[in-house]
């Protein structure tokens, strides 16, 4: 069996109950399935653990008995799991599940940027390739970025990459002047402050939830700015019954599950009349690909040991601070 297309291109046998088979294969192979909140609802429902990037990393680090970890998310999340669990077989259902933000920061270009500022501490968002992590002092997620930055001396010179929007948000919150790499997530870049304001006019009692990868005009409109986990927590704890949500639409599945009596309205992108903003990379992961990944134990993520050693250190540093 090959994965020339980036995934196992094999038909699911006729009559197979794919949900039952995935559960059987997980048990038979001692496999754990991790899923990000941006995955489709059926993937989240079949996963052993669903979370944001930080929660997935923390959970992966605790796994002892599993022989196989299947990461239903984008490629850097699979790499992170492999870094934290080098003795496990780490699989991803489709290696084409990349990340526009990670792609905006090629390791070679970032290395030149870092070398041009040798007196700076390098802080990288987890949405980066393993090559960028190997150039980094501390990795952060949207959930712990401010905590990590606040832990550094006030006069410390910092490079922050690759997300300029998250970096700008942290600068505004902390008064820092971090030097920012000019990268962004295509999903969060496309949200429109004007369209959210129009939604707010139609739903005046709705709370506005915004991910910090969005541009500043959106964060200024928000009742809550935070990671997916923070937005979920706010939705559960706030007494409001309507929420306008400016992040990838997959999060709505968990919001609706946890808050069945509340209404969640996806914020539309600026260049479309559709009702939501999806990450095409995240949605490459399907139940059929997950089934074949478990069945054939492909595609597997492997990392050059020399790079892995350097890339693991800033993640360990993040987990210690978290």
C-alpha positions in Angstrom: 0.0 0.0 0.0 1.4 3.4 -1.0 0.4 7.0 -0.1 1.4 8.8 -3.3 -1.5 11.2 -2.9 -0.7 11.9 0.7 -3.3 9.5 2.0 -4.3 5.9 1.6 -6.4 5.8 -1.6 -8.4 2.7 -0.9 -12.1 2.1 -1.0 -14.0 1.3 2.1 -15.4 -2.3 1.7 -19.1 -2.4 0.9 -21.3 -2.9 4.0 -18.6 -1.8 6.5 -19.9 0.2 9.5 -17.1 2.7 9.4 -17.7 4.0 12.9 -17.7 0.5 14.4 -14.6 -0.4 12.4 -12.7 2.6 13.5 -13.6 1.8 17.1 -12.5 -1.8 16.6 -9.2 -0.9 15.0 -8.4 1.6 17.8 -8.9 -1.1 20.4 -7.1 -3.8 18.4 -4.1 -1.6 17.6 -3.9 0.3 20.9 -4.4 3.5 18.9 -5.4 6.9 20.3 -7.1 9.4 18.0 -6.6 13.1 18.7 -8.8 15.7 17.0 -8.6 19.4 16.8 -11.8 21.5 17.4 -11.7 22.6 13.7 -12.3 19.0 12.5 -15.7 18.0 11.2 -18.2 16.8 13.8 -18.0 13.1 12.9 -14.2 13.2 13.4 -14.6 14.9 16.8 -17.2 12.4 17.9 -15.0 9.4 17.1 -11.9 10.9 18.7 -10.5 9.8 22.1 -9.5 13.4 22.8 -10.6 16.7 21.2 -8.8 20.0 22.0 -6.9 23.0 20.8 -3.2 22.9 19.9 -2.1 23.2 23.6 -4.5 20.6 24.9 -3.5 18.2 22.1 0.1 18.6 22.9 -0.4 18.2 26.6 -2.5 15.1 26.1 0.0 13.5 23.7 2.7 14.1 26.3 0.8 12.0 28.9 0.3 8.9 26.6 2.1 5.9 27.9 0.2 2.8 26.9 -0.8 3.7 23.3 1.3 2.2 20.5 -0.2 4.4 17.8 -1.3 8.1 17.8 -3.5 9.3 15.0 -3.6 13.1 14.7 -6.7 14.4 13.0 -5.5 17.9 12.4 -3.0 19.7 10.3 0.6 18.5 9.6 2.4 20.6 12.3 0.1 19.0 14.9 1.3 15.6 13.8 4.9 16.7 14.0 4.3 18.1 17.5 2.8 14.7 18.6 5.9 12.9 17.2 8.3 15.3 18.9 6.6 14.6 22.3 6.1 10.9 21.7 9.2 9.8 19.7 8.7 6.1 20.7 5.1 6.0 19.3 4.0 5.5 15.7 2.3 8.8 14.8 -0.1 8.8 11.8 -2.0 11.6 10.0 -4.9 10.6 7.7 -3.8 13.1 5.0 -0.3 14.7 4.7 -1.8 17.3 2.5 -3.5 18.8 5.5 -1.0 21.7 5.8 -1.4 25.2 7.3 -1.3 28.5 5.5 0.2 30.2 8.6 3.0 27.6 8.9 3.6 27.9 5.1 4.0 31.7 5.5 7.2 31.1 7.5 9.7 29.0 5.6 12.6 27.8 7.9 15.3 29.1 5.7 13.8 32.6 5.6 13.1 32.6 9.3 16.6 31.5 10.1 18.0 34.5 8.2 15.5 36.7 10.1 16.7 35.3 13.4 20.4 35.7 12.5 19.8 39.3 11.6 18.6 39.9 15.2 21.0 37.8 17.3 20.2 39.5 20.6 16.5 38.5 20.6 14.7 35.6 22.3 12.8 33.7 19.6 9.2 32.9 20.5 7.2 30.9 17.9 3.6 30.1 17.6 2.9 26.4 17.6 1.5 26.8 14.0 5.0 26.3 12.5 7.0 23.5 10.8 9.4 21.5 12.8 12.2 23.4 11.0 11.0 26.7 12.5 10.6 25.1 15.9 14.2 24.0 15.8 15.2 27.7 15.5 13.0 28.7 18.5 13.6 29.3 22.2 10.0 28.9 23.4 6.9 27.7 21.5 3.5 29.1 22.4 -0.2 28.6 21.5 -2.9 31.2 21.4 -4.0 29.9 24.8 -0.8 30.5 26.6 1.1 33.1 24.5 0.4 36.0 26.9 1.4 34.0 29.9 4.7 33.0 28.3 5.5 36.5 27.2 4.6 37.9 30.6 7.1 35.4 32.1 10.0 37.0 30.3 11.8 40.1 31.6 10.1 43.4 30.6 13.1 44.6 28.8 13.8 41.4 26.9 14.0 41.7 23.1 11.7 39.2 21.5 11.1 37.9 18.0 7.6 36.6 17.6 6.5 34.5 14.6 4.9 33.7 12.4 1.4 35.3 13.1 1.5 39.1 13.0 -2.1 39.3 14.2 -1.5 37.3 17.3 1.8 39.1 17.9 0.1 42.5 17.5 -2.6 41.5 19.9 -0.1 40.4 22.5 1.9 43.6 22.0 -1.3 45.6 22.6 -2.2 43.6 25.7 1.3 43.7 27.3 2.8 46.9 26.1 5.7 44.9 24.5 7.4 45.8 21.2 8.0 42.3 19.9 9.6 42.1 16.5 7.0 40.3 14.4 7.3 37.9 11.4 4.8 38.9 8.7 2.7 35.8 8.5 -1.1 35.1 8.9 -3.8 32.4 8.8 -5.9 32.7 5.6 -9.0 31.7 7.5 -8.8 34.3 10.2 -7.5 37.0 7.8 -10.8 36.8 5.8 -13.2 37.6 8.6 -14.9 41.0 8.1 -15.4 43.6 10.9 -18.1 45.2 8.8 -20.0 41.9 8.4 -19.7 41.1 12.1 -21.0 44.6 12.9 -23.9 44.0 10.6 -24.6 40.7 12.3 -24.4 42.4 15.7 -27.1 44.9 14.5 -29.4 42.0 13.7 -28.5 40.2 17.0 -27.9 43.0 19.5 -27.8 40.7 22.5 -25.2 38.4 20.9 -21.7 38.2 22.4 -18.9 38.4 19.8 -16.2 35.7 20.2 -12.9 36.3 18.3 -9.7 34.3 17.9 -6.6 36.4 18.3 -5.3 35.3 14.9 -7.9 37.8 13.5 -7.0 41.4 12.6 -7.2 44.1 15.2 -10.5 45.7 14.1 -12.2 42.3 14.9 -10.6 42.0 18.3 -11.8 45.5 19.2 -15.4 44.4 18.4 -15.1 41.3 20.6 -16.6 40.5 24.0 -14.1 37.7 24.3 -10.7 37.3 22.5 -9.1 33.9 23.0 -8.0 30.5 21.9 -10.7 27.9 20.9 -10.6 26.5 24.5 -11.0 30.0 25.9 -13.9 30.8 23.6 -15.6 27.5 24.6 -15.2 28.3 28.2 -16.7 31.8 27.8 -19.7 30.4 25.9 -20.4 27.9 28.7 -20.0 30.4 31.5 -21.6 33.6 30.0 -25.4 33.8 30.5 -26.0 35.1 27.0 -27.9 32.8 24.7 -26.5 34.1 21.3 -22.9 34.2 20.2 -21.2 35.4 17.0 -18.2 33.3 16.4 -15.1 34.5 14.5 -12.9 31.4 14.1 -13.0 28.3 12.0 -16.5 26.8 11.8 -15.5 23.4 13.3 -15.6 24.8 16.8 -19.4 25.3 16.5 -19.9 21.5 16.8 -18.4 21.5 20.3 -20.1 24.7 21.3 -23.5 23.4 20.4 -22.8 20.1 22.1 -21.7 21.8 25.3 -24.4 24.5 25.2 -27.5 22.9 23.7 -29.8 25.8 24.7 -27.7 28.5 23.0 -27.3 29.8 19.5 -24.0 30.1 17.7 -23.7 32.2 14.6 -20.7 31.7 12.4 -19.1 35.0 11.3 -18.8 35.2 7.5 -15.7 36.0 5.5 -15.4 39.3 3.8 -15.2 37.9 0.2 -18.2 35.5 0.3 -21.9 35.4 1.1 -21.5 31.9 2.7 -22.4 31.5 6.4 -19.0 30.4 7.7 -15.3 30.3 7.2 -13.7 26.9 6.8 -10.1 25.7 6.8 -9.8 23.6 3.6 -6.8 21.9 5.1 -8.6 20.8 8.3 -11.5 19.5 6.3 -9.2 17.2 4.2 -9.4 14.7 7.1 -12.4 12.4 6.6 -13.8 9.3 8.2 -12.8 7.2 5.2 -9.2 8.5 5.5 -9.1 7.9 9.2 -10.4 4.4 8.7 -7.7 3.6 6.1 -5.0 5.2 8.2 -5.9 2.9 11.1 -6.3 -0.1 8.7 -2.9 0.3 6.9 -1.0 2.4 9.6 -0.1 5.0 7.0 0.8 7.8 6.4 3.4 7.9 9.2 5.1 11.0 10.4 8.9 10.8 10.9 11.3 13.5 11.8 15.1 13.7 11.4 16.4 13.0 14.9 18.9 15.9 14.7 16.1 18.4 14.0 13.8 16.7 16.5 16.2 17.2 19.4 16.3 20.9 18.7 12.6 21.3 18.0 11.5 19.4 21.1 13.3 21.8 23.6 11.0 24.8 23.0 7.9 22.7 23.2 9.1 21.2 26.5 9.8 24.7 27.7 6.2 25.7 26.8 4.7 22.7 28.6 6.8 23.5 31.7 5.4 27.1 31.7 1.8 25.9 31.1 
